[in-house]
Amino acid sequence: MTIGKPFQSGNHGGRPKMLAEVQELARQHTTDAVETLVSIMRSPKVAAAARVSAANALLDRGYGKAPQHQHITGEGGPQFGERMPNVCATVDEWVASIADTQARAPNGITHKE
């Protein structure tokens, strides 16, 4: 006797064929695309913002995107976006922990469920 349904992955057919075809067509123009980005980057007639954008696109593709580091600190050290709830033995202990969390929230901002 089987209870429930057997496990099935969420991707039955693999990558859609159309997506693979579009990727292949785009890859056939890689050299032209890179040459276009280089010409935009080097052209003094092109707006500076477009030249920077082209340079960034070339660097991203050649070396990967630069890591995005976020250093967020506050009173008492780093603050993290999520905090695991404390296990409380009583309702009073739970209420006190909520009050403590709200009191420590920076700028009066609290997490709303």
Biopython code that builds the backbone (N, CA, C, O; Angstrom):
import numpy as np
from Bio.PDB.StructureBuilder import StructureBuilder

atoms = [
    (1, "MET", "N", (0.838, -1.170, 0.000)),
    (1, "MET", "CA", (0.000, 0.000, 0.000)),
    (1, "MET", "C", (0.890, 1.242, 0.000)),
    (1, "MET", "O", (1.800, 1.342, 0.823)),
    (2, "THR", "N", (0.644, 2.189, -0.908)),
    (2, "THR", "CA", (1.412, 3.421, -0.989)),
    (2, "THR", "C", (0.574, 4.565, -0.448)),
    (2, "THR", "O", (-0.580, 4.742, -0.837)),
    (3, "ILE", "N", (1.156, 5.330, 0.441)),
    (3, "ILE", "CA", (0.467, 6.491, 0.991)),
    (3, "ILE", "C", (1.086, 7.726, 0.357)),
    (3, "ILE", "O", (2.307, 7.881, 0.335)),
    (4, "GLY", "N", (0.250, 8.582, -0.148)),
    (4, "GLY", "CA", (0.730, 9.803, -0.775)),
    (4, "GLY", "C", (1.262, 9.532, -2.173)),
    (4, "GLY", "O", (1.099, 8.440, -2.718)),
    (5, "LYS", "N", (1.890, 10.526, -2.727)),
    (5, "LYS", "CA", (2.442, 10.427, -4.081)),
    (5, "LYS", "C", (3.942, 10.196, -4.003)),
    (5, "LYS", "O", (4.594, 10.673, -3.074)),
    (6, "PRO", "N", (4.497, 9.470, -4.969)),
    (6, "PRO", "CA", (5.954, 9.314, -4.979)),
    (6, "PRO", "C", (6.619, 10.658, -5.265)),
    (6, "PRO", "O", (6.030, 11.531, -5.903)),
    (7, "PHE", "N", (7.855, 10.813, -4.783)),
    (7, "PHE", "CA", (8.575, 12.066, -4.980)),
    (7, "PHE", "C", (8.834, 12.318, -6.459)),
    (7, "PHE", "O", (9.225, 11.413, -7.195)),
    (8, "GLN", "N", (8.611, 13.562, -6.887)),
    (8, "GLN", "CA", (8.933, 13.972, -8.252)),
    (8, "GLN", "C", (9.665, 15.300, -8.178)),
    (8, "GLN", "O", (9.269, 16.195, -7.432)),
    (9, "SER", "N", (10.722, 15.424, -8.945)),
    (9, "SER", "CA", (11.456, 16.689, -8.938)),
    (9, "SER", "C", (10.614, 17.758, -9.627)),
    (9, "SER", "O", (9.648, 17.444, -10.322)),
    (10, "GLY", "N", (10.978, 18.998, -9.434)),
    (10, "GLY", "CA", (10.236, 20.101, -10.022)),
    (10, "GLY", "C", (10.592, 20.384, -11.464)),
    (10, "GLY", "O", (9.959, 21.234, -12.090)),
    (11, "ASN", "N", (11.588, 19.698, -12.017)),
    (11, "ASN", "CA", (12.030, 19.981, -13.381)),
    (11, "ASN", "C", (12.007, 18.683, -14.184)),
    (11, "ASN", "O", (13.043, 18.045, -14.373)),
    (12, "HIS", "N", (10.836, 18.302, -14.650)),
    (12, "HIS", "CA", (10.669, 17.019, -15.326)),
    (12, "HIS", "C", (11.350, 16.955, -16.690)),
    (12, "HIS", "O", (11.954, 15.939, -17.032)),
    (13, "GLY", "N", (11.259, 18.018, -17.462)),
    (13, "GLY", "CA", (11.784, 17.967, -18.822)),
    (13, "GLY", "C", (13.161, 18.564, -18.975)),
    (13, "GLY", "O", (13.667, 18.657, -20.093)),
    (14, "GLY", "N", (13.779, 18.970, -17.890)),
    (14, "GLY", "CA", (15.081, 19.618, -18.002)),
    (14, "GLY", "C", (14.927, 21.036, -18.507)),
    (14, "GLY", "O", (13.833, 21.600, -18.468)),
    (15, "ARG", "N", (16.004, 21.605, -18.975)),
    (15, "ARG", "CA", (15.993, 22.971, -19.489)),
    (15, "ARG", "C", (15.135, 23.025, -20.754)),
    (15, "ARG", "O", (15.262, 22.160, -21.620)),
    (16, "PRO", "N", (14.269, 24.023, -20.871)),
    (16, "PRO", "CA", (13.436, 24.114, -22.076)),
    (16, "PRO", "C", (14.294, 24.231, -23.331)),
    (16, "PRO", "O", (15.308, 24.929, -23.330)),
    (17, "LYS", "N", (13.893, 23.555, -24.390)),
    (17, "LYS", "CA", (14.662, 23.542, -25.632)),
    (17, "LYS", "C", (14.810, 24.946, -26.202)),
    (17, "LYS", "O", (15.871, 25.299, -26.719)),
    (18, "MET", "N", (13.754, 25.747, -26.111)),
    (18, "MET", "CA", (13.797, 27.100, -26.670)),
    (18, "MET", "C", (14.882, 27.926, -25.985)),
    (18, "MET", "O", (15.591, 28.676, -26.657)),
    (19, "LEU", "N", (15.026, 27.810, -24.686)),
    (19, "LEU", "CA", (16.050, 28.557, -23.963)),
    (19, "LEU", "C", (17.438, 28.155, -24.451)),
    (19, "LEU", "O", (18.291, 29.019, -24.658)),
    (20, "ALA", "N", (17.672, 26.885, -24.632)),
    (20, "ALA", "CA", (18.969, 26.406, -25.121)),
    (20, "ALA", "C", (19.248, 26.951, -26.521)),
    (20, "ALA", "O", (20.384, 27.315, -26.825)),
    (21, "GLU", "N", (18.238, 27.011, -27.364)),
    (21, "GLU", "CA", (18.424, 27.541, -28.717)),
    (21, "GLU", "C", (18.757, 29.027, -28.689)),
    (21, "GLU", "O", (19.627, 29.482, -29.430)),
    (22, "VAL", "N", (18.074, 29.783, -27.843)),
    (22, "VAL", "CA", (18.342, 31.216, -27.723)),
    (22, "VAL", "C", (19.753, 31.445, -27.191)),
    (22, "VAL", "O", (20.467, 32.326, -27.670)),
    (23, "GLN", "N", (20.154, 30.648, -26.199)),
    (23, "GLN", "CA", (21.519, 30.781, -25.671)),
    (23, "GLN", "C", (22.552, 30.497, -26.755)),
    (23, "GLN", "O", (23.546, 31.214, -26.863)),
    (24, "GLU", "N", (22.334, 29.478, -27.544)),
    (24, "GLU", "CA", (23.275, 29.137, -28.611)),
    (24, "GLU", "C", (23.355, 30.261, -29.635)),
    (24, "GLU", "O", (24.448, 30.613, -30.079)),
    (25, "LEU", "N", (22.214, 30.827, -30.016)),
    (25, "LEU", "CA", (22.226, 31.944, -30.969)),
    (25, "LEU", "C", (22.978, 33.142, -30.390)),
    (25, "LEU", "O", (23.759, 33.784, -31.091)),
    (26, "ALA", "N", (22.744, 33.441, -29.116)),
    (26, "ALA", "CA", (23.436, 34.569, -28.485)),
    (26, "ALA", "C", (24.938, 34.319, -28.431)),
    (26, "ALA", "O", (25.727, 35.239, -28.649)),
    (27, "ARG", "N", (25.337, 33.091, -28.143)),
    (27, "ARG", "CA", (26.761, 32.773, -28.032)),
    (27, "ARG", "C", (27.475, 32.888, -29.375)),
    (27, "ARG", "O", (28.686, 33.106, -29.410)),
    (28, "GLN", "N", (26.758, 32.748, -30.459)),
    (28, "GLN", "CA", (27.364, 32.907, -31.778)),
    (28, "GLN", "C", (27.793, 34.352, -32.019)),
    (28, "GLN", "O", (28.598, 34.617, -32.911)),
    (29, "HIS", "N", (27.263, 35.285, -31.233)),
    (29, "HIS", "CA", (27.581, 36.706, -31.410)),
    (29, "HIS", "C", (28.460, 37.250, -30.281)),
    (29, "HIS", "O", (28.568, 38.464, -30.108)),
    (30, "THR", "N", (29.073, 36.374, -29.531)),
    (30, "THR", "CA", (29.881, 36.797, -28.393)),
    (30, "THR", "C", (31.017, 37.715, -28.813)),
    (30, "THR", "O", (31.232, 38.756, -28.193)),
    (31, "THR", "N", (31.739, 37.348, -29.846)),
    (31, "THR", "CA", (32.878, 38.163, -30.292)),
    (31, "THR", "C", (32.413, 39.552, -30.701)),
    (31, "THR", "O", (33.019, 40.550, -30.310)),
    (32, "ASP", "N", (31.334, 39.623, -31.490)),
    (32, "ASP", "CA", (30.811, 40.932, -31.913)),
    (32, "ASP", "C", (30.361, 41.759, -30.704)),
    (32, "ASP", "O", (30.592, 42.967, -30.647)),
    (33, "ALA", "N", (29.718, 41.096, -29.743)),
    (33, "ALA", "CA", (29.217, 41.810, -28.567)),
    (33, "ALA", "C", (30.370, 42.385, -27.754)),
    (33, "ALA", "O", (30.306, 43.529, -27.306)),
    (34, "VAL", "N", (31.414, 41.600, -27.564)),
    (34, "VAL", "CA", (32.567, 42.076, -26.803)),
    (34, "VAL", "C", (33.251, 43.217, -27.551)),
    (34, "VAL", "O", (33.636, 44.216, -26.942)),
    (35, "GLU", "N", (33.403, 43.075, -28.858)),
    (35, "GLU", "CA", (34.016, 44.147, -29.658)),
    (35, "GLU", "C", (33.186, 45.429, -29.589)),
    (35, "GLU", "O", (33.748, 46.524, -29.557)),
    (36, "THR", "N", (31.860, 45.307, -29.567)),
    (36, "THR", "CA", (30.988, 46.472, -29.452)),
    (36, "THR", "C", (31.177, 47.146, -28.097)),
    (36, "THR", "O", (31.278, 48.370, -28.014)),
    (37, "LEU", "N", (31.223, 46.338, -27.036)),
    (37, "LEU", "CA", (31.447, 46.910, -25.707)),
    (37, "LEU", "C", (32.796, 47.625, -25.638)),
    (37, "LEU", "O", (32.901, 48.701, -25.049)),
    (38, "VAL", "N", (33.826, 47.028, -26.241)),
    (38, "VAL", "CA", (35.154, 47.655, -26.238)),
    (38, "VAL", "C", (35.119, 48.977, -27.004)),
    (38, "VAL", "O", (35.711, 49.962, -26.561)),
    (39, "SER", "N", (34.436, 49.009, -28.141)),
    (39, "SER", "CA", (34.385, 50.253, -28.927)),
    (39, "SER", "C", (33.621, 51.347, -28.181)),
    (39, "SER", "O", (33.993, 52.519, -28.251)),
    (40, "ILE", "N", (32.566, 50.979, -27.474)),
    (40, "ILE", "CA", (31.829, 51.963, -26.673)),
    (40, "ILE", "C", (32.719, 52.475, -25.541)),
    (40, "ILE", "O", (32.774, 53.676, -25.277)),
    (41, "MET", "N", (33.410, 51.558, -24.884)),
    (41, "MET", "CA", (34.263, 51.930, -23.760)),
    (41, "MET", "C", (35.375, 52.888, -24.198)),
    (41, "MET", "O", (35.733, 53.797, -23.449)),
    (42, "ARG", "N", (35.919, 52.697, -25.390)),
    (42, "ARG", "CA", (37.060, 53.495, -25.849)),
    (42, "ARG", "C", (36.680, 54.783, -26.570)),
    (42, "ARG", "O", (37.532, 55.648, -26.772)),
    (43, "SER", "N", (35.427, 54.922, -26.958)),
    (43, "SER", "CA", (35.024, 56.072, -27.763)),
    (43, "SER", "C", (34.851, 57.332, -26.920)),
    (43, "SER", "O", (34.049, 57.347, -25.986)),
    (44, "PRO", "N", (35.601, 58.395, -27.245)),
    (44, "PRO", "CA", (35.438, 59.653, -26.513)),
    (44, "PRO", "C", (34.122, 60.362, -26.855)),
    (44, "PRO", "O", (33.705, 61.274, -26.141)),
    (45, "LYS", "N", (33.474, 59.946, -27.940)),
    (45, "LYS", "CA", (32.217, 60.570, -28.361)),
    (45, "LYS", "C", (31.013, 60.037, -27.579)),
    (45, "LYS", "O", (29.941, 60.642, -27.593)),
    (46, "VAL", "N", (31.193, 58.915, -26.906)),
    (46, "VAL", "CA", (30.101, 58.283, -26.166)),
    (46, "VAL", "C", (30.059, 58.863, -24.752)),
    (46, "VAL", "O", (31.097, 59.197, -24.181)),
    (47, "ALA", "N", (28.862, 58.978, -24.197)),
    (47, "ALA", "CA", (28.699, 59.511, -22.844)),
    (47, "ALA", "C", (29.526, 58.692, -21.852)),
    (47, "ALA", "O", (29.688, 57.480, -22.001)),
    (48, "ALA", "N", (30.037, 59.377, -20.849)),
    (48, "ALA", "CA", (30.882, 58.720, -19.851)),
    (48, "ALA", "C", (30.144, 57.571, -19.166)),
    (48, "ALA", "O", (30.742, 56.527, -18.901)),
    (49, "ALA", "N", (28.856, 57.748, -18.876)),
    (49, "ALA", "CA", (28.091, 56.693, -18.201)),
    (49, "ALA", "C", (28.031, 55.428, -19.047)),
    (49, "ALA", "O", (28.110, 54.322, -18.513)),
    (50, "ALA", "N", (27.893, 55.580, -20.365)),
    (50, "ALA", "CA", (27.851, 54.421, -21.258)),
    (50, "ALA", "C", (29.214, 53.745, -21.318)),
    (50, "ALA", "O", (29.294, 52.519, -21.391)),
    (51, "ARG", "N", (30.294, 54.539, -21.287)),
    (51, "ARG", "CA", (31.640, 53.965, -21.308)),
    (51, "ARG", "C", (31.914, 53.177, -20.029)),
    (51, "ARG", "O", (32.501, 52.096, -20.076)),
    (52, "VAL", "N", (31.490, 53.716, -18.892)),
    (52, "VAL", "CA", (31.664, 53.015, -17.620)),
    (52, "VAL", "C", (30.838, 51.733, -17.613)),
    (52, "VAL", "O", (31.309, 50.691, -17.157)),
    (53, "SER", "N", (29.623, 51.809, -18.111)),
    (53, "SER", "CA", (28.759, 50.632, -18.159)),
    (53, "SER", "C", (29.371, 49.537, -19.031)),
    (53, "SER", "O", (29.346, 48.363, -18.661)),
    (54, "ALA", "N", (29.917, 49.913, -20.179)),
    (54, "ALA", "CA", (30.556, 48.941, -21.063)),
    (54, "ALA", "C", (31.788, 48.333, -20.394)),
    (54, "ALA", "O", (32.019, 47.127, -20.487)),
    (55, "ALA", "N", (32.573, 49.171, -19.722)),
    (55, "ALA", "CA", (33.770, 48.668, -19.028)),
    (55, "ALA", "C", (33.371, 47.684, -17.932)),
    (55, "ALA", "O", (33.992, 46.631, -17.783)),
    (56, "ASN", "N", (32.333, 48.028, -17.164)),
    (56, "ASN", "CA", (31.861, 47.124, -16.106)),
    (56, "ASN", "C", (31.366, 45.802, -16.686)),
    (56, "ASN", "O", (31.636, 44.739, -16.127)),
    (57, "ALA", "N", (30.643, 45.862, -17.804)),
    (57, "ALA", "CA", (30.140, 44.635, -18.426)),
    (57, "ALA", "C", (31.305, 43.745, -18.853)),
    (57, "ALA", "O", (31.252, 42.528, -18.675)),
    (58, "LEU", "N", (32.349, 44.337, -19.410)),
    (58, "LEU", "CA", (33.517, 43.555, -19.824)),
    (58, "LEU", "C", (34.221, 42.935, -18.618)),
    (58, "LEU", "O", (34.586, 41.759, -18.643)),
    (59, "LEU", "N", (34.408, 43.720, -17.574)),
    (59, "LEU", "CA", (35.066, 43.193, -16.377)),
    (59, "LEU", "C", (34.239, 42.085, -15.725)),
    (59, "LEU", "O", (34.784, 41.070, -15.291)),
    (60, "ASP", "N", (32.920, 42.285, -15.659)),
    (60, "ASP", "CA", (32.048, 41.269, -15.059)),
    (60, "ASP", "C", (32.136, 39.951, -15.805)),
    (60, "ASP", "O", (32.163, 38.885, -15.189)),
    (61, "ARG", "N", (32.179, 40.016, -17.112)),
    (61, "ARG", "CA", (32.222, 38.788, -17.904)),
    (61, "ARG", "C", (33.608, 38.159, -17.911)),
    (61, "ARG", "O", (33.745, 36.940, -18.017)),
    (62, "GLY", "N", (34.630, 38.993, -17.798)),
    (62, "GLY", "CA", (35.992, 38.464, -17.804)),
    (62, "GLY", "C", (36.450, 37.917, -16.464)),
    (62, "GLY", "O", (37.192, 36.937, -16.404)),
    (63, "TYR", "N", (35.998, 38.564, -15.377)),
    (63, "TYR", "CA", (36.493, 38.182, -14.055)),
    (63, "TYR", "C", (35.395, 37.823, -13.066)),
    (63, "TYR", "O", (35.691, 37.439, -11.934)),
    (64, "GLY", "N", (34.151, 37.938, -13.464)),
    (64, "GLY", "CA", (33.039, 37.710, -12.541)),
    (64, "GLY", "C", (32.712, 39.000, -11.814)),
    (64, "GLY", "O", (33.554, 39.890, -11.694)),
    (65, "LYS", "N", (31.498, 39.092, -11.336)),
    (65, "LYS", "CA", (31.078, 40.306, -10.638)),
    (65, "LYS", "C", (31.821, 40.429, -9.315)),
    (65, "LYS", "O", (32.111, 39.437, -8.646)),
    (66, "ALA", "N", (32.117, 41.660, -8.960)),
    (66, "ALA", "CA", (32.791, 41.929, -7.687)),
    (66, "ALA", "C", (31.863, 41.535, -6.545)),
    (66, "ALA", "O", (30.654, 41.752, -6.625)),
    (67, "PRO", "N", (32.424, 40.951, -5.473)),
    (67, "PRO", "CA", (31.564, 40.575, -4.343)),
    (67, "PRO", "C", (30.954, 41.807, -3.690)),
    (67, "PRO", "O", (31.592, 42.856, -3.596)),
    (68, "GLN", "N", (29.737, 41.667, -3.248)),
    (68, "GLN", "CA", (29.032, 42.760, -2.578)),
    (68, "GLN", "C", (29.119, 42.529, -1.075)),
    (68, "GLN", "O", (28.408, 41.686, -0.527)),
    (69, "HIS", "N", (29.985, 43.274, -0.419)),
    (69, "HIS", "CA", (30.152, 43.138, 1.029)),
    (69, "HIS", "C", (29.296, 44.180, 1.726)),
    (69, "HIS", "O", (29.241, 45.336, 1.307)),
    (70, "GLN", "N", (28.640, 43.768, 2.777)),
    (70, "GLN", "CA", (27.857, 44.699, 3.583)),
    (70, "GLN", "C", (28.343, 44.598, 5.014)),
    (70, "GLN", "O", (28.294, 43.532, 5.628)),
    (71, "HIS", "N", (28.805, 45.704, 5.530)),
    (71, "HIS", "CA", (29.277, 45.741, 6.907)),
    (71, "HIS", "C", (28.310, 46.633, 7.680)),
    (71, "HIS", "O", (28.391, 47.859, 7.611)),
    (72, "ILE", "N", (27.414, 46.017, 8.401)),
    (72, "ILE", "CA", (26.389, 46.752, 9.131)),
    (72, "ILE", "C", (26.675, 46.601, 10.615)),
    (72, "ILE", "O", (26.732, 45.490, 11.142)),
    (73, "THR", "N", (26.852, 47.732, 11.277)),
    (73, "THR", "CA", (27.109, 47.673, 12.710)),
    (73, "THR", "C", (26.172, 48.621, 13.432)),
    (73, "THR", "O", (25.570, 49.505, 12.823)),
    (74, "GLY", "N", (26.061, 48.436, 14.669)),
    (74, "GLY", "CA", (25.247, 49.290, 15.528)),
    (74, "GLY", "C", (25.775, 49.162, 16.935)),
    (74, "GLY", "O", (26.881, 48.667, 17.150)),
    (75, "GLU", "N", (24.997, 49.601, 17.881)),
    (75, "GLU", "CA", (25.424, 49.464, 19.267)),
    (75, "GLU", "C", (25.626, 47.996, 19.603)),
    (75, "GLU", "O", (24.755, 47.167, 19.339)),
    (76, "GLY", "N", (26.746, 47.681, 20.171)),
    (76, "GLY", "CA", (26.996, 46.311, 20.581)),
    (76, "GLY", "C", (27.512, 45.413, 19.475)),
    (76, "GLY", "O", (27.603, 44.202, 19.679)),
    (77, "GLY", "N", (27.851, 45.948, 18.315)),
    (77, "GLY", "CA", (28.423, 45.129, 17.254)),
    (77, "GLY", "C", (27.497, 44.923, 16.083)),
    (77, "GLY", "O", (26.492, 45.621, 15.954)),
    (78, "PRO", "N", (27.825, 43.959, 15.215)),
    (78, "PRO", "CA", (27.049, 43.746, 13.999)),
    (78, "PRO", "C", (25.582, 43.407, 14.301)),
    (78, "PRO", "O", (25.263, 42.741, 15.286)),
    (79, "GLN", "N", (24.721, 43.883, 13.431)),
    (79, "GLN", "CA", (23.296, 43.587, 13.541)),
    (79, "GLN", "C", (22.915, 42.727, 12.340)),
    (79, "GLN", "O", (23.322, 43.017, 11.215)),
    (80, "PHE", "N", (22.156, 41.700, 12.566)),
    (80, "PHE", "CA", (21.761, 40.795, 11.503)),
    (80, "PHE", "C", (20.276, 40.952, 11.227)),
    (80, "PHE", "O", (19.502, 41.303, 12.117)),
    (81, "GLY", "N", (19.883, 40.688, 9.984)),
    (81, "GLY", "CA", (18.495, 40.897, 9.563)),
    (81, "GLY", "C", (17.503, 39.981, 10.243)),
    (81, "GLY", "O", (16.364, 40.379, 10.484)),
    (82, "GLU", "N", (17.899, 38.790, 10.552)),
    (82, "GLU", "CA", (16.991, 37.835, 11.182)),
    (82, "GLU", "C", (17.599, 37.360, 12.486)),
    (82, "GLU", "O", (18.818, 37.237, 12.610)),
    (83, "ARG", "N", (16.759, 37.101, 13.433)),
    (83, "ARG", "CA", (17.220, 36.601, 14.719)),
    (83, "ARG", "C", (16.336, 35.430, 15.096)),
    (83, "ARG", "O", (15.110, 35.530, 15.051)),
    (84, "MET", "N", (16.950, 34.333, 15.464)),
    (84, "MET", "CA", (16.187, 33.163, 15.864)),
    (84, "MET", "C", (15.507, 33.451, 17.190)),
    (84, "MET", "O", (16.110, 34.055, 18.078)),
    (85, "PRO", "N", (14.266, 33.029, 17.334)),
    (85, "PRO", "CA", (13.556, 33.297, 18.590)),
    (85, "PRO", "C", (14.144, 32.501, 19.746)),
    (85, "PRO", "O", (14.645, 31.391, 19.571)),
    (86, "ASN", "N", (14.072, 33.089, 20.913)),
    (86, "ASN", "CA", (14.510, 32.394, 22.129)),
    (86, "ASN", "C", (13.405, 31.433, 22.566)),
    (86, "ASN", "O", (12.220, 31.722, 22.401)),
    (87, "VAL", "N", (13.792, 30.316, 23.111)),
    (87, "VAL", "CA", (12.824, 29.382, 23.665)),
    (87, "VAL", "C", (12.488, 29.865, 25.071)),
    (87, "VAL", "O", (13.377, 30.043, 25.903)),
    (88, "CYS", "N", (11.218, 30.072, 25.326)),
    (88, "CYS", "CA", (10.781, 30.599, 26.615)),
    (88, "CYS", "C", (9.977, 29.537, 27.354)),
    (88, "CYS", "O", (9.196, 28.796, 26.757)),
    (89, "ALA", "N", (10.187, 29.481, 28.670)),
    (89, "ALA", "CA", (9.483, 28.496, 29.494)),
    (89, "ALA", "C", (8.090, 28.970, 29.874)),
    (89, "ALA", "O", (7.195, 28.152, 30.088)),
    (90, "THR", "N", (7.892, 30.314, 29.961)),
    (90, "THR", "CA", (6.590, 30.835, 30.379)),
    (90, "THR", "C", (6.159, 31.962, 29.455)),
    (90, "THR", "O", (6.958, 32.501, 28.689)),
    (91, "VAL", "N", (4.885, 32.303, 29.542)),
    (91, "VAL", "CA", (4.361, 33.422, 28.755)),
    (91, "VAL", "C", (5.024, 34.718, 29.198)),
    (91, "VAL", "O", (5.369, 35.550, 28.359)),
    (92, "ASP", "N", (5.208, 34.903, 30.501)),
    (92, "ASP", "CA", (5.845, 36.121, 31.006)),
    (92, "ASP", "C", (7.265, 36.276, 30.456)),
    (92, "ASP", "O", (7.687, 37.378, 30.106)),
    (93, "GLU", "N", (7.982, 35.178, 30.387)),
    (93, "GLU", "CA", (9.342, 35.204, 29.829)),
    (93, "GLU", "C", (9.304, 35.588, 28.349)),
    (93, "GLU", "O", (10.164, 36.334, 27.880)),
    (94, "TRP", "N", (8.321, 35.086, 27.618)),
    (94, "TRP", "CA", (8.164, 35.404, 26.199)),
    (94, "TRP", "C", (7.850, 36.882, 26.002)),
    (94, "TRP", "O", (8.442, 37.529, 25.138)),
    (95, "VAL", "N", (6.920, 37.427, 26.798)),
    (95, "VAL", "CA", (6.559, 38.844, 26.707)),
    (95, "VAL", "C", (7.778, 39.709, 27.008)),
    (95, "VAL", "O", (8.012, 40.713, 26.336)),
    (96, "ALA", "N", (8.549, 39.323, 28.011)),
    (96, "ALA", "CA", (9.753, 40.079, 28.360)),
    (96, "ALA", "C", (10.770, 40.043, 27.221)),
    (96, "ALA", "O", (11.438, 41.045, 26.963)),
    (97, "SER", "N", (10.898, 38.905, 26.536)),
    (97, "SER", "CA", (11.857, 38.818, 25.427)),
    (97, "SER", "C", (11.437, 39.701, 24.263)),
    (97, "SER", "O", (12.289, 40.262, 23.574)),
    (98, "ILE", "N", (10.126, 39.833, 24.032)),
    (98, "ILE", "CA", (9.642, 40.721, 22.964)),
    (98, "ILE", "C", (9.950, 42.166, 23.317)),
    (98, "ILE", "O", (10.418, 42.927, 22.469)),
    (99, "ALA", "N", (9.694, 42.549, 24.551)),
    (99, "ALA", "CA", (9.984, 43.911, 24.995)),
    (99, "ALA", "C", (11.474, 44.207, 24.864)),
    (99, "ALA", "O", (11.854, 45.305, 24.458)),
    (100, "ASP", "N", (12.316, 43.243, 25.203)),
    (100, "ASP", "CA", (13.766, 43.402, 25.100)),
    (100, "ASP", "C", (14.180, 43.594, 23.644)),
    (100, "ASP", "O", (15.015, 44.447, 23.342)),
    (101, "THR", "N", (13.600, 42.804, 22.742)),
    (101, "THR", "CA", (13.912, 42.914, 21.310)),
    (101, "THR", "C", (13.521, 44.275, 20.778)),
    (101, "THR", "O", (14.286, 44.889, 20.034)),
    (102, "GLN", "N", (12.353, 44.759, 21.139)),
    (102, "GLN", "CA", (11.893, 46.066, 20.666)),
    (102, "GLN", "C", (12.741, 47.192, 21.233)),
    (102, "GLN", "O", (12.988, 48.187, 20.552)),
    (103, "ALA", "N", (13.184, 47.045, 22.459)),
    (103, "ALA", "CA", (14.020, 48.076, 23.081)),
    (103, "ALA", "C", (15.377, 48.178, 22.394)),
    (103, "ALA", "O", (15.957, 49.262, 22.329)),
    (104, "ARG", "N", (15.887, 47.061, 21.881)),
    (104, "ARG", "CA", (17.201, 47.055, 21.227)),
    (104, "ARG", "C", (17.137, 47.377, 19.750)),
    (104, "ARG", "O", (18.182, 47.501, 19.112)),
    (105, "ALA", "N", (15.933, 47.519, 19.171)),
    (105, "ALA", "CA", (15.799, 47.769, 17.734)),
    (105, "ALA", "C", (16.370, 49.156, 17.404)),
    (105, "ALA", "O", (16.054, 50.133, 18.083)),
    (106, "PRO", "N", (17.219, 49.245, 16.350)),
    (106, "PRO", "CA", (17.806, 50.541, 15.990)),
    (106, "PRO", "C", (16.725, 51.476, 15.450)),
    (106, "PRO", "O", (15.856, 51.051, 14.690)),
    (107, "ASN", "N", (16.780, 52.734, 15.838)),
    (107, "ASN", "CA", (15.873, 53.772, 15.341)),
    (107, "ASN", "C", (14.408, 53.451, 15.572)),
    (107, "ASN", "O", (13.549, 53.958, 14.850)),
    (108, "GLY", "N", (14.107, 52.637, 16.542)),
    (108, "GLY", "CA", (12.708, 52.315, 16.829)),
    (108, "GLY", "C", (12.066, 51.405, 15.821)),
    (108, "GLY", "O", (10.853, 51.199, 15.867)),
    (109, "ILE", "N", (12.844, 50.846, 14.901)),
    (109, "ILE", "CA", (12.303, 49.955, 13.883)),
    (109, "ILE", "C", (12.186, 48.561, 14.478)),
    (109, "ILE", "O", (13.139, 48.042, 15.059)),
    (110, "THR", "N", (11.031, 47.969, 14.333)),
    (110, "THR", "CA", (10.842, 46.624, 14.852)),
    (110, "THR", "C", (10.415, 45.696, 13.730)),
    (110, "THR", "O", (9.900, 46.135, 12.701)),
    (111, "HIS", "N", (10.634, 44.430, 13.940)),
    (111, "HIS", "CA", (10.245, 43.411, 12.962)),
    (111, "HIS", "C", (8.775, 43.106, 13.136)),
    (111, "HIS", "O", (8.331, 42.801, 14.243)),
    (112, "LYS", "N", (8.006, 43.183, 12.050)),
    (112, "LYS", "CA", (6.585, 42.869, 12.114)),
    (112, "LYS", "C", (6.338, 41.533, 11.451)),
    (112, "LYS", "O", (6.822, 41.292, 10.346)),
    (113, "GLU", "N", (5.606, 40.677, 12.094)),
    (113, "GLU", "CA", (5.299, 39.358, 11.561)),
    (113, "GLU", "C", (4.193, 39.463, 10.552)),
    (113, "GLU", "O", (3.781, 38.454, 9.979)),
]
sb = StructureBuilder()
sb.init_structure("model")
sb.init_model(0)
sb.init_chain("A")
sb.init_seg("    ")
for serial, (resi, resn, name, xyz) in enumerate(atoms, 1):
    if name == "N":
        sb.init_residue(resn, " ", resi, " ")
    sb.init_atom(name, np.array(xyz, "f"), 0.0, 1.0, " ", f" {name:<3s}", serial, name[0])
structure = sb.get_structure()
